Amino acid sequence: MTAAQNKMSSFWMPFTPNRDFHDDPRMIVGADGMYYTSADGRQIMDATAGLWCVNAGHNDPLIVEAVQKQVATLDYAPHFNFGTPQSFELASKLASMFPDPLNHVFFTGSGSESVDTALKIALHYHRMRGDGARTRLIGRERGYHGVGFGGISVGGIVNNRKHFGGLLTGVDHLPHTHNLEKNAFTKGCPEHGAELAEDLVRIAELHDPSTIAAVIVEPMAGSTGVLMPPVGYLKRLREICDQYGILLIFDEVITAYGRLGKASAAEYFGVTPDLITTAKGLTNGVVPMGAVIIDEKIYNSAMDNTGTPIELFHGYTYSGHPLATAAALATLKSYEDNDMFARATAMAPKWEDGVHSLKGLPHVKDIRNLGLVGAIELESRAGAVGARGMEAMKAAWAEGVMIRVTGDIIALSPPLIISEEEIQTLFGKLAGVLKNIA
Ligand SMILES: Cc1ncc(COP(=O)(O)O)c(C=O)c1O
């Protein structure tokens, strides 16, 4: 390959139209606070917290310093048979942040790994209890649980599944909860749709409840284009899971660490699952890390019943990585010192006003919001789903704003440090973008 050919195609970019990007690259060379610096020297407002991860804003001095110090002190240590004091400290801290009785933590390197870990721990739990026939996993249409084979099997985004063979067996899916006929332009959680949780009864009866290990859902679905749970839906899922002895997993890779103004969506909605998967905001995106938060009874079942010295044959080279651990401890301190979750709650009404101010603009068929999350769903062009969304993303970049699009849905999730003035600027610019795209 020549140097010229090598230039951009060497990097096969994730979830990106690679060839299109080569023609029109959007290169980033720096970041601070709410802004990126583009290669052409412009300040670009980060309306997506990177990929839902930079909740404390970019270049937080506390996190930068902690990582710098850590890399010079202990760069790497394995956590198979060895430990670092900080990883135990972080696990205790996380255990105290999530609802009781979720008091144990398994570290991973990403959201996808957290999902695979949670699914495996759910299966392991039932076997440890002598209930090994419970092997089925239930996900939901339009669910996103990362890109591992476990995650795409229980996930419900068709393009992420259809090219990759037979996937895990024994998986079924709940219906998604998106219903624009009834819920368009809802502020907060939609009124209609709690009854969709009843489908879990149908699925349980269809397969025999004693074969079902776990249900996994995002309490607020993100990557599919932001779907808020209907009022009462999550509570009903919890009840049905309890009725049938099924574990409930909340995939909180984007909702944990303040996105809804609380440490977790579980806390926000007042519904406690058995396992919570997290990543992203755990380290502010600075060093890759995930964590699965685990119910007491699940941890104890492994400790008490395994019959081998190692209680769980699972783990990653980077579980508890020292740099990630240092980044996470500093990130949690930054959230705490700056009262960032309360700040997100206080800013949410202004955010809601801002996002709903786009109602009535061309092609806008729905707007939704919760916490510091917003979505603007655009009409798709005939025969070209996603084209209008892509054009909006490019136009916003030209206007100095980074947005995320899923098909024709714009998803917004700024760092929690966004100010009222920045909210106004953001929606002013987005209004201009929407008026100008065809
Ligand atoms: C709900 C959810 N689960 C899992 C993942 C996967 O995380 P990662 O990309 O770190 O593997 C994501 C990523 O966006 C997510 O939103």
The ligand as a Gaussian input file, in Angstrom:
#p B3LYP/6-31G(d) Opt

LIG

0 1
 C      -26.769000       1.151000      26.748000
 C      -25.422000       0.809000      26.198000
 N      -24.882000      -0.381000      26.450000
 C      -23.666000      -0.715000      26.003000
 C      -22.931000       0.163000      25.240000
 C      -21.592000      -0.256000      24.725000
 O      -20.566000       0.429000      25.304000
 P      -19.111000       0.397000      24.638000
 O      -19.204000       1.136000      23.349000
 O      -18.240000       1.050000      25.678000
 O      -18.737000      -1.040000      24.453000
 C      -23.450000       1.421000      24.953000
 C      -22.689000       2.377000      24.136000
 O      -23.194000       3.388000      23.700000
 C      -24.736000       1.756000      25.424000
 O      -25.300000       2.945000      25.143000

